[in-house]
Amino acid sequence: MYEQEQIKPYGEEGTKREQVEQMFDNIAHSYDTLNHTLSFGVDKIWRNNAIDYLLKNRQSTDSVLDIATGTGDFAILAYRKLHPLKIIGIDISEGMMNIGREKVAKLGLSDKISFQNEDCANLPFNDNSFDAVISAFALRNFQNLDECLKEMHRVLTNDGHLSVVDLCTPVSFPMKQLFYIYKKCIMPLLGKLFSKDNTAYSYLPDTMDAVPQAERMQSIIQQAGFHNVNYKRLAFGMCILYTAKK
């Protein structure tokens, strides 16, 4: 068991999955605003980097699975840049996906992008179902990271690609010291003010410290069956892009 799998938003009662679902339902109304504010809008660039990897390494991408799709921003971006025949976004939070469904409907993309309430550790899709699996800022929230990665590998086509971005802790001076202050003081304060959830934006920084990063996560992804696993630190080390092939 990895350290971040033991960290729960609301204490010991209930599983991590149950508590993460509750947490994201609680903060769904303010998630987009806070996400863009807390990252100074750079989260959009990080998602673009993940899609650009697919553009550079695939001639075409007809089907995409967005793991922990949240409010659908990553799925919408993937459609706009990759033009697949279908995108399925999965999440355990109906509150988050309901906002995503509203966005997609307003854009007239409901026939291209759909949402399903599913657990990444037990996907309902057949083997070899998707050309690409994408995910943003979710690895640290999984109750069983190994099982989730194995499922991502299973549902990819034989020439499929994985492209994942996740937050991490910078390792170099002075960003390491500045980021420590930011995530321990500023992030929880803003999260509490805007989301009205006293716990969520303390839980998220804690899991950022605990989740395996860089070479260790690279090794874990390889153990799930992936090849050509690489990582790239972005934005002074505050985010990492992980890429791989089946």
VOLUM-242780 format. One record per residue (C-alpha): chain; x, y, z; residue in one letter; residue number from 1. Coordinates in nm, 2 decimals, padded with zeros to 4 digits. Last residue first. Example, Ala and Ser with C-alpha at 12.3 -4.5 7.8 and 13.67 -1.06 7.14 Angstrom:
# VOLUM-242780
(rec A; (01.37; -00.11; 00.71); s; 2)
(rec A; (01.23; -00.45; 00.78); a; 1)
END
This chain:
# VOLUM-242780
(rec A; (00.09; -00.03; -02.41); k; 246)
(rec A; (00.26; 00.30; -02.45); k; 245)
(rec A; (00.36; 00.55; -02.18); a; 244)
(rec A; (00.35; 00.91; -02.07); t; 243)
(rec A; (00.37; 01.08; -01.73); y; 242)
(rec A; (00.35; 01.46; -01.71); l; 241)
(rec A; (00.46; 01.59; -01.37); i; 240)
(rec A; (00.34; 01.91; -01.20); c; 239)
(rec A; (00.49; 02.16; -00.95); m; 238)
(rec A; (00.84; 02.09; -01.08); g; 237)
(rec A; (00.93; 02.44; -01.19); f; 236)
(rec A; (00.62; 02.45; -01.41); a; 235)
(rec A; (00.65; 02.10; -01.56); l; 234)
(rec A; (00.85; 01.79; -01.47); r; 233)
(rec A; (00.86; 01.53; -01.75); k; 232)
(rec A; (00.80; 01.16; -01.71); y; 231)
(rec A; (00.86; 00.86; -01.93); n; 230)
(rec A; (00.73; 00.51; -01.97); v; 229)
(rec A; (00.83; 00.34; -02.29); n; 228)
(rec A; (00.63; 00.03; -02.20); h; 227)
(rec A; (00.33; -00.03; -01.97); f; 226)
(rec A; (00.25; -00.35; -01.79); g; 225)
(rec A; (00.14; -00.23; -01.45); a; 224)
(rec A; (00.50; -00.27; -01.33); q; 223)
(rec A; (00.60; 00.00; -01.58); q; 222)
(rec A; (00.35; 00.24; -01.42); i; 221)
(rec A; (00.50; 00.17; -01.08); i; 220)
(rec A; (00.85; 00.23; -01.21); s; 219)
(rec A; (00.76; 00.57; -01.35); q; 218)
(rec A; (00.59; 00.65; -01.03); m; 217)
(rec A; (00.92; 00.59; -00.84); r; 216)
(rec A; (01.12; 00.77; -01.10); e; 215)
(rec A; (00.90; 01.09; -01.08); a; 214)
(rec A; (00.66; 01.08; -00.79); q; 213)
(rec A; (00.49; 00.84; -00.55); p; 212)
(rec A; (00.20; 01.01; -00.37); v; 211)
(rec A; (00.26; 01.13; -00.02); a; 210)
(rec A; (00.35; 01.49; -00.06); d; 209)
(rec A; (00.07; 01.56; -00.30); m; 208)
(rec A; (-00.16; 01.36; -00.08); t; 207)
(rec A; (-00.11; 01.61; 00.21); d; 206)
(rec A; (-00.17; 01.90; -00.03); p; 205)
(rec A; (-00.51; 01.76; -00.13); l; 204)
(rec A; (-00.63; 01.67; 00.22); y; 203)
(rec A; (-00.59; 02.03; 00.34); s; 202)
(rec A; (-00.79; 02.16; 00.05); y; 201)
(rec A; (-01.07; 01.92; 00.12); a; 200)
(rec A; (-01.10; 01.96; 00.49); t; 199)
(rec A; (-01.28; 02.28; 00.58); n; 198)
(rec A; (-01.52; 02.24; 00.29); d; 197)
(rec A; (-01.69; 02.58; 00.23); k; 196)
(rec A; (-01.55; 02.57; -00.12); s; 195)
(rec A; (-01.45; 02.93; -00.16); f; 194)
(rec A; (-01.32; 03.03; 00.19); l; 193)
(rec A; (-01.20; 02.68; 00.29); k; 192)
(rec A; (-01.01; 02.63; -00.04); g; 191)
(rec A; (-00.85; 02.98; -00.02); l; 190)
(rec A; (-00.72; 02.90; 00.33); l; 189)
(rec A; (-00.61; 02.54; 00.26); p; 188)
(rec A; (-00.42; 02.66; -00.06); m; 187)
(rec A; (-00.25; 02.96; 00.11); i; 186)
(rec A; (-00.11; 02.80; 00.42); c; 185)
(rec A; (00.03; 02.45; 00.37); k; 184)
(rec A; (00.03; 02.44; -00.01); k; 183)
(rec A; (00.18; 02.79; -00.06); y; 182)
(rec A; (00.43; 02.77; 00.22); i; 181)
(rec A; (00.57; 02.44; 00.09); y; 180)
(rec A; (00.56; 02.58; -00.26); f; 179)
(rec A; (00.80; 02.86; -00.16); l; 178)
(rec A; (01.04; 02.62; 00.00); q; 177)
(rec A; (01.05; 02.38; -00.29); k; 176)
(rec A; (01.05; 02.66; -00.55); m; 175)
(rec A; (01.37; 02.81; -00.40); p; 174)
(rec A; (01.55; 02.57; -00.43); f; 173)
(rec A; (01.48; 02.24; -00.61); s; 172)
(rec A; (01.25; 01.94; -00.54); v; 171)
(rec A; (00.91; 02.07; -00.63); p; 170)
(rec A; (00.62; 01.87; -00.48); t; 169)
(rec A; (00.38; 01.70; -00.72); c; 168)
(rec A; (00.06; 01.76; -00.91); l; 167)
(rec A; (-00.05; 01.50; -01.17); d; 166)
(rec A; (-00.06; 01.48; -01.55); v; 165)
(rec A; (-00.14; 01.16; -01.73); v; 164)
(rec A; (-00.09; 01.04; -02.09); s; 163)
(rec A; (-00.13; 00.67; -02.17); l; 162)
(rec A; (-00.10; 00.55; -02.53); h; 161)
(rec A; (-00.26; 00.27; -02.72); g; 160)
(rec A; (-00.09; 00.05; -02.99); d; 159)
(rec A; (-00.24; -00.27; -02.85); n; 158)
(rec A; (-00.56; -00.10; -02.77); t; 157)
(rec A; (-00.60; 00.03; -02.41); l; 156)
(rec A; (-00.86; -00.12; -02.18); v; 155)
(rec A; (-00.61; -00.35; -02.00); r; 154)
(rec A; (-00.34; -00.08; -01.94); h; 153)
(rec A; (-00.59; 00.16; -01.77); m; 152)
(rec A; (-00.71; -00.14; -01.56); e; 151)
(rec A; (-00.36; -00.22; -01.45); k; 150)
(rec A; (-00.31; 00.15; -01.36); l; 149)
(rec A; (-00.62; 00.14; -01.14); c; 148)
(rec A; (-00.52; -00.18; -00.98); e; 147)
(rec A; (-00.18; -00.05; -00.88); d; 146)
(rec A; (-00.32; 00.28; -00.75); l; 145)
(rec A; (-00.57; 00.13; -00.51); n; 144)
(rec A; (-00.77; 00.39; -00.32); q; 143)
(rec A; (-00.70; 00.64; -00.60); f; 142)
(rec A; (-00.68; 01.01; -00.50); n; 141)
(rec A; (-00.31; 01.06; -00.55); r; 140)
(rec A; (-00.33; 00.95; -00.91); l; 139)
(rec A; (-00.61; 01.20; -00.99); a; 138)
(rec A; (-00.47; 01.54; -01.10); f; 137)
(rec A; (-00.54; 01.49; -01.47); a; 136)
(rec A; (-00.62; 01.16; -01.66); s; 135)
(rec A; (-00.59; 01.03; -02.01); i; 134)
(rec A; (-00.63; 00.69; -02.17); v; 133)
(rec A; (-00.58; 00.67; -02.54); a; 132)
(rec A; (-00.67; 00.44; -02.83); d; 131)
(rec A; (-00.95; 00.28; -02.62); f; 130)
(rec A; (-01.13; -00.05; -02.61); s; 129)
(rec A; (-00.85; -00.31; -02.61); n; 128)
(rec A; (-01.00; -00.52; -02.33); d; 127)
(rec A; (-01.37; -00.46; -02.27); n; 126)
(rec A; (-01.50; -00.18; -02.06); f; 125)
(rec A; (-01.67; -00.20; -01.72); p; 124)
(rec A; (-01.37; -00.06; -01.53); l; 123)
(rec A; (-01.29; -00.20; -01.19); n; 122)
(rec A; (-01.00; 00.00; -01.03); a; 121)
(rec A; (-01.11; 00.31; -01.21); c; 120)
(rec A; (-01.44; 00.32; -01.03); d; 119)
(rec A; (-01.73; 00.42; -01.26); e; 118)
(rec A; (-02.00; 00.68; -01.28); n; 117)
(rec A; (-02.03; 00.73; -01.65); q; 116)
(rec A; (-02.00; 01.05; -01.86); f; 115)
(rec A; (-02.04; 01.10; -02.24); s; 114)
(rec A; (-01.86; 01.31; -02.49); i; 113)
(rec A; (-01.93; 01.29; -02.87); k; 112)
(rec A; (-02.31; 01.29; -02.88); d; 111)
(rec A; (-02.33; 01.54; -02.59); s; 110)
(rec A; (-02.10; 01.78; -02.78); l; 109)
(rec A; (-02.34; 02.07; -02.84); g; 108)
(rec A; (-02.12; 02.31; -02.64); l; 107)
(rec A; (-02.40; 02.38; -02.39); k; 106)
(rec A; (-02.45; 02.00; -02.36); a; 105)
(rec A; (-02.09; 01.94; -02.29); v; 104)
(rec A; (-02.08; 02.21; -02.01); k; 103)
(rec A; (-02.40; 02.08; -01.85); e; 102)
(rec A; (-02.27; 01.72; -01.86); r; 101)
(rec A; (-01.94; 01.83; -01.69); g; 100)
(rec A; (-02.13; 02.00; -01.41); i; 99)
(rec A; (-02.32; 01.68; -01.36); n; 98)
(rec A; (-01.99; 01.50; -01.37); m; 97)
(rec A; (-01.86; 01.68; -01.06); m; 96)
(rec A; (-02.17; 01.61; -00.85); g; 95)
(rec A; (-02.19; 01.25; -00.98); e; 94)
(rec A; (-01.85; 01.19; -00.82); s; 93)
(rec A; (-01.70; 00.85; -00.89); i; 92)
(rec A; (-01.56; 00.95; -01.22); d; 91)
(rec A; (-01.55; 00.84; -01.58); i; 90)
(rec A; (-01.53; 01.04; -01.90); g; 89)
(rec A; (-01.60; 00.86; -02.22); i; 88)
(rec A; (-01.48; 01.02; -02.54); i; 87)
(rec A; (-01.60; 00.92; -02.89); k; 86)
(rec A; (-01.52; 00.96; -03.26); l; 85)
(rec A; (-01.20; 01.14; -03.17); p; 84)
(rec A; (-01.13; 01.50; -03.28); h; 83)
(rec A; (-00.78; 01.51; -03.11); l; 82)
(rec A; (-00.76; 01.88; -03.03); k; 81)
(rec A; (-01.12; 01.99; -02.95); r; 80)
(rec A; (-01.21; 01.64; -02.82); y; 79)
(rec A; (-00.92; 01.62; -02.59); a; 78)
(rec A; (-00.99; 01.97; -02.45); l; 77)
(rec A; (-01.35; 01.87; -02.38); i; 76)
(rec A; (-01.24; 01.56; -02.20); a; 75)
(rec A; (-00.99; 01.75; -02.00); f; 74)
(rec A; (-01.25; 02.01; -01.89); d; 73)
(rec A; (-01.51; 01.74; -01.80); g; 72)
(rec A; (-01.62; 01.85; -01.45); t; 71)
(rec A; (-01.43; 01.56; -01.28); g; 70)
(rec A; (-01.29; 01.33; -01.55); t; 69)
(rec A; (-01.14; 01.09; -01.30); a; 68)
(rec A; (-01.01; 00.88; -01.59); i; 67)
(rec A; (-01.07; 01.02; -01.94); d; 66)
(rec A; (-01.11; 00.74; -02.19); l; 65)
(rec A; (-01.04; 00.83; -02.55); v; 64)
(rec A; (-01.15; 00.67; -02.88); s; 63)
(rec A; (-01.06; 00.75; -03.24); d; 62)
(rec A; (-00.70; 00.88; -03.19); t; 61)
(rec A; (-00.52; 00.92; -03.52); s; 60)
(rec A; (-00.16; 00.94; -03.64); q; 59)
(rec A; (-00.04; 00.91; -03.28); r; 58)
(rec A; (00.29; 01.02; -03.11); n; 57)
(rec A; (00.29; 01.40; -03.16); k; 56)
(rec A; (-00.08; 01.45; -03.11); l; 55)
(rec A; (-00.08; 01.22; -02.81); l; 54)
(rec A; (00.20; 01.42; -02.64); y; 53)
(rec A; (00.01; 01.74; -02.73); d; 52)
(rec A; (-00.28; 01.61; -02.53); i; 51)
(rec A; (-00.07; 01.59; -02.21); a; 50)
(rec A; (00.09; 01.92; -02.27); n; 49)
(rec A; (-00.25; 02.08; -02.32); n; 48)
(rec A; (-00.36; 01.95; -01.98); r; 47)
(rec A; (-00.05; 02.12; -01.82); w; 46)
(rec A; (-00.13; 02.44; -02.00); i; 45)
(rec A; (-00.48; 02.45; -01.86); k; 44)
(rec A; (-00.35; 02.38; -01.51); d; 43)
(rec A; (-00.14; 02.70; -01.55); v; 42)
(rec A; (-00.45; 02.91; -01.47); g; 41)
(rec A; (-00.29; 03.06; -01.16); f; 40)
(rec A; (-00.28; 02.70; -01.02); s; 39)
(rec A; (-00.49; 02.79; -00.72); l; 38)
(rec A; (-00.72; 03.01; -00.92); t; 37)
(rec A; (-00.78; 02.76; -01.20); h; 36)
(rec A; (-00.86; 02.48; -00.96); n; 35)
(rec A; (-01.06; 02.71; -00.73); l; 34)
(rec A; (-01.29; 02.83; -01.01); t; 33)
(rec A; (-01.33; 02.49; -01.15); d; 32)
(rec A; (-01.40; 02.32; -00.82); y; 31)
(rec A; (-01.65; 02.57; -00.67); s; 30)
(rec A; (-01.98; 02.39; -00.72); h; 29)
(rec A; (-01.81; 02.04; -00.71); a; 28)
(rec A; (-01.67; 02.10; -00.36); i; 27)
(rec A; (-01.90; 01.88; -00.17); n; 26)
(rec A; (-01.95; 01.61; -00.44); d; 25)
(rec A; (-01.57; 01.60; -00.46); f; 24)
(rec A; (-01.54; 01.54; -00.09); m; 23)
(rec A; (-01.81; 01.28; -00.08); q; 22)
(rec A; (-01.65; 01.08; -00.36); e; 21)
(rec A; (-01.31; 01.11; -00.19); v; 20)
(rec A; (-01.47; 00.98; 00.13); q; 19)
(rec A; (-01.62; 00.68; -00.03); e; 18)
(rec A; (-01.31; 00.59; -00.22); r; 17)
(rec A; (-01.09; 00.63; 00.09); k; 16)
(rec A; (-01.31; 00.38; 00.28); t; 15)
(rec A; (-01.54; 00.48; 00.57); g; 14)
(rec A; (-01.46; 00.61; 00.92); e; 13)
(rec A; (-01.10; 00.69; 00.97); e; 12)
(rec A; (-01.08; 01.07; 00.91); g; 11)
(rec A; (-01.25; 01.30; 00.66); y; 10)
(rec A; (-01.03; 01.35; 00.36); p; 9)
(rec A; (-00.85; 01.01; 00.37); k; 8)
(rec A; (-00.48; 00.94; 00.36); i; 7)
(rec A; (-00.39; 00.57; 00.36); q; 6)
(rec A; (-00.38; 00.54; -00.02); e; 5)
(rec A; (-00.13; 00.84; -00.02); q; 4)
(rec A; (00.13; 00.62; 00.16); e; 3)
(rec A; (00.13; 00.34; -00.10); y; 2)
(rec A; (00.00; 00.00; 00.00); m; 1)
END
